[in-house]
Amino acid sequence: MALNLADRSVSAARCPEGRKDVLLFDDALPGFGLRVTSGGTRTFIFQYRVEAKVRRMVLGTFGAELTTAQARKKAESLRGQVRDARDPVAERRAVRIAAAKAEAAEKAARAAATYTVDAMITHWAADHLAERSDSYANRVPAELRRALAEWKKAPADGFTQADAVRTLDAIKTERGPIAANRLRAVARACWGWAVKRGALASNPWEATPRPARETARERVLSDAEVGALWTAAAGLDAPMSSIVRLLLLTGQRRGEVAGMQWDELHLDAAMWAMPGNRTKNGKPHSVPLPAEAVALLLDVKRRRGAVLVFEGARETVPSGFGKTKARLDAAMVKAAKEGGRKLPAWTLHDIRRTVATGLQRLGVRLEVTEALLNHVSGSRSGIVGVYQRHGWEREKAEAVKAWSAHLLRCAEAKPKAAEDAAKVADMAEHRARRGKRA
C-alpha cells in the first residue's frame, strides 16, 4: 500500500483488524516505508533489492526517535548508496562484526595482561597439584617461580621459546644440567595445562632441547659403606643424626622422614602412619618401626605444641642436607681409606635403593619390599594394583626387623651375615621346590 508519508498520515495510519502489522510505502521515495503493528507502534523502514534478495533496514520509531522528515532524509541517503551499487545492510553488519571483534580482542588483551606467569603457576598448582603430597605441591611452584622470577609479572602468552631456552641455559650454568632437566619438565607441564584449558595458544617449552641426557641411577651402598654411614650419622648434630639413621632403618623418602609429624607416630605399636597428603603417590602409608627406630624417636625432645618431630629454623622442616651430606662424605671417605677402599659418589636417595636391594638379598618378597617403600611398579600396578588389597603388614614388620638387624651387623663390620642370610633363603626356596616335585 502506498501513500504520501507525512507526520499527519503517519499518525493516522492503523493496522487492519485481524492482522499483526501492515507495511505502507511512500509514493514519492522508492523503498521508504512505515510498519504499523496491531499495538499501534509505527516504525520507519527502508527496503531495497540486491540482485534477487530483498533487504530491509529499520530507520527508527515515529515520535519517540524520528519525525517523518528525519526518517525521509535517512531513506534518501540510503537510496543514494544503493544507486552507487552499495549494500547498506551488509555494510552495517560488517561494522557490527568488526566492532565485536575489536571488543573481543581488547577483552582478550586485558585478560592476557592479567594472566601473568605468576597467576598461571598459582592456578596450575591449585588445580593440577591438588592431589600431590603437600611437600611437592609447595616445593615445585616455589622452584618454578624462582627460576622464572624475571617473568613472574609478565603475561604468560608473551613468554617465548627463546625465553625458555635462555632460562634453561642459565639454570644449567648455575645449578647443573639435571636441575635444568627438572625445570623443563615442570615448566612444560605447567604451560601444557594452561594450553589444554584454553588459557594459552601454545606451549613454548614443548620444542626446547633437553639440557642433558639422564641415565637411571644404579648406585647401591655396599655393606661396608652402610656400616660406615650408620657410624658417621652418629657424629651429626640433631636432628640430622636421627633423620639419616631413620632413612637407613626405614628406607622412606627424605622429605617424608624430615617432615615426620607427631600425630603420625604410634610408638607403643611401633608404627608410623603417613596420610596421603604426605606421600609421593598420594596414598596413605604405614611403616612398621624396628626397635632401633622407636628408640631414636623416644629420645627426641618434644616441644609443647610442636607438630613436626624434627623442627628446623622457624618451626619448619629441617633443611641443609647439602652440608649434612658433605660431613657424611668426609667421615665415610676416612673410613674407606682406613679399610683400603675408595668411596664412589653417592646421594642420600641412594639409601632408599640400598634398602630395597638389601631386603631382596635377605630374601624378602618383592611385593613386601614395594609395599614397605610405598612404591608402585610392576608388582603393584595394573589389575594387580586394583584387586590386590593385602597390606602385607606382618611381612613388612618382619622385613624391617631383619633389615635393622643386618644394618647393625654392617655397623659392627660383620657384613658376611647378609650373605649367610641370603644363602639360607636360597636353601629354603630350593627345599620348597623339591617338596613340590616330590
RALINZI-V13727 format. One record per run of one state. SS is the DSSP state (A for helix, B for strand, O for the rest). FROM is the first residue (numbers start at 0). LEN is the number of residues. Records with the same first field share a line. If there is no record, write none. Layout:
# RALINZI-V13727
SS->FROM-LEN ; FROM-LEN
This chain:
# RALINZI-V13727
O->0-1 ; 3-3 ; 12-8 ; 26-5 ; 37-4 ; 50-2 ; 62-3 ; 66-1 ; 83-4 ; 114-1 ; 128-5 ; 147-1 ; 151-3 ; 158-2 ; 175-1 ; 196-26 ; 233-6 ; 250-3 ; 258-2 ; 269-1 ; 274-1 ; 278-6 ; 288-2 ; 298-9 ; 308-2 ; 311-1 ; 315-1 ; 317-3 ; 338-11 ; 361-4 ; 373-4 ; 380-1 ; 387-5 ; 411-4 ; 437-1
B->1-2 ; 20-6 ; 31-6 ; 41-9 ; 52-10 ; 65-1 ; 115-1 ; 154-1 ; 260-1 ; 264-2 ; 270-4 ; 284-4 ; 307-1 ; 310-1 ; 316-1
A->6-6 ; 67-16 ; 87-27 ; 116-12 ; 133-14 ; 148-3 ; 155-3 ; 160-15 ; 176-20 ; 222-11 ; 239-11 ; 253-5 ; 261-3 ; 266-3 ; 275-3 ; 290-8 ; 312-3 ; 320-18 ; 349-12 ; 365-8 ; 377-3 ; 381-6 ; 392-19 ; 415-22
